[in-house]
Amino acid sequence: DTEVTQTPKHLVMGMTNKKSLKCEQHMGHRAMYWYKQKAKKPPELMFVYSYEKLSINESVPSRFSPECPNSSLLNLHLHALQPEDSALYLCASSRRGDRFEQYFGPGTRLTVT
Amino acid sequence: SQQGEEDPQALSIQEGENATMNCSYKTSINNLQWYRQNSGRGLVHLILIRSNEREKHSGRLRVTLDTSKKSSSLLITASRAADTASYFCATADIDSGGGADGLTFGKGTHLIIQP
């Protein structure tokens, strides 16, 4: 199974809402990533988990809160977002380290109203 | 932060022709990867070339890497309509801490294959 799944596919939320994005992989990868992609822009790294521990936070605002409950799951909790946070949120996984390709999920398209 | 600069930003060619995309980067890298993205959905890994390699092939794909110029090129031969997509180069910096550091993506080339 070389698939990374993400739910939901689409999400519309108000600025006062709390929601969560979910990502799952069963490839035994011990590194998982969240990227944010605005329209017609490249993906930008947000967070990296290595062995279920947060190893990189690319100065992401605290209204984004990642969580890695186990080696197969990655969540991104959202609270008090702004309209400019509307984007495609991509999850990826890889064998540990930068020396390996990353497998991406289809993304969650988030709209903040 | 963005590192790579793809050239061209957009490319339109006829089916059957070859497509070449270039990428430049700024830092010392462990490897450089190319990804394809269809219609703003998930990215698909195409090929990875390590910093000590100069050229790599995979099917209709040929990638070159010139670390002295900090540049790479992706060649797609005998293009097909299904190759229409955005193509991104992505770099993995030299590992400084033994962990996974994520990728830095270039701006991308939007490739259109005209049938």
HADDOCK unambig.tbl for C-alpha pairs under 7 A between the chains (distance, minus, plus):
assign (segid A and resid 31 and name CA) (segid B and resid 100 and name CA) 6.47 0.50 0.50
assign (segid A and resid 41 and name CA) (segid B and resid 107 and name CA) 6.30 0.50 0.50
assign (segid A and resid 42 and name CA) (segid B and resid 105 and name CA) 6.02 0.50 0.50
assign (segid A and resid 42 and name CA) (segid B and resid 106 and name CA) 6.45 0.50 0.50
assign (segid A and resid 42 and name CA) (segid B and resid 107 and name CA) 5.31 0.50 0.50
assign (segid A and resid 42 and name CA) (segid B and resid 108 and name CA) 6.61 0.50 0.50
assign (segid A and resid 43 and name CA) (segid B and resid 105 and name CA) 6.43 0.50 0.50
assign (segid A and resid 44 and name CA) (segid B and resid 1 and name CA) 6.94 0.50 0.50
assign (segid A and resid 45 and name CA) (segid B and resid 102 and name CA) 6.71 0.50 0.50
assign (segid A and resid 48 and name CA) (segid B and resid 101 and name CA) 6.86 0.50 0.50
assign (segid A and resid 48 and name CA) (segid B and resid 102 and name CA) 6.63 0.50 0.50
assign (segid A and resid 50 and name CA) (segid B and resid 99 and name CA) 6.81 0.50 0.50
assign (segid A and resid 50 and name CA) (segid B and resid 100 and name CA) 6.33 0.50 0.50
assign (segid A and resid 90 and name CA) (segid B and resid 42 and name CA) 6.94 0.50 0.50
assign (segid A and resid 96 and name CA) (segid B and resid 99 and name CA) 6.95 0.50 0.50
assign (segid A and resid 96 and name CA) (segid B and resid 100 and name CA) 5.71 0.50 0.50
assign (segid A and resid 97 and name CA) (segid B and resid 99 and name CA) 5.45 0.50 0.50
assign (segid A and resid 97 and name CA) (segid B and resid 100 and name CA) 3.91 0.50 0.50
assign (segid A and resid 97 and name CA) (segid B and resid 101 and name CA) 6.83 0.50 0.50
assign (segid A and resid 98 and name CA) (segid B and resid 92 and name CA) 5.50 0.50 0.50
assign (segid A and resid 98 and name CA) (segid B and resid 100 and name CA) 5.43 0.50 0.50
assign (segid A and resid 98 and name CA) (segid B and resid 101 and name CA) 6.16 0.50 0.50
assign (segid A and resid 98 and name CA) (segid B and resid 102 and name CA) 6.53 0.50 0.50
assign (segid A and resid 99 and name CA) (segid B and resid 30 and name CA) 6.90 0.50 0.50
assign (segid A and resid 99 and name CA) (segid B and resid 31 and name CA) 6.64 0.50 0.50
assign (segid A and resid 101 and name CA) (segid B and resid 45 and name CA) 6.62 0.50 0.50
assign (segid A and resid 101 and name CA) (segid B and resid 48 and name CA) 6.97 0.50 0.50
assign (segid A and resid 102 and name CA) (segid B and resid 45 and name CA) 6.91 0.50 0.50
assign (segid A and resid 103 and name CA) (segid B and resid 45 and name CA) 6.98 0.50 0.50
assign (segid A and resid 104 and name CA) (segid B and resid 42 and name CA) 5.68 0.50 0.50
assign (segid A and resid 104 and name CA) (segid B and resid 43 and name CA) 5.65 0.50 0.50
assign (segid A and resid 104 and name CA) (segid B and resid 44 and name CA) 6.79 0.50 0.50
assign (segid A and resid 105 and name CA) (segid B and resid 42 and name CA) 5.44 0.50 0.50
assign (segid A and resid 106 and name CA) (segid B and resid 41 and name CA) 5.26 0.50 0.50
assign (segid A and resid 106 and name CA) (segid B and resid 42 and name CA) 3.98 0.50 0.50
assign (segid A and resid 107 and name CA) (segid B and resid 41 and name CA) 6.26 0.50 0.50
assign (segid A and resid 107 and name CA) (segid B and resid 42 and name CA) 5.83 0.50 0.50
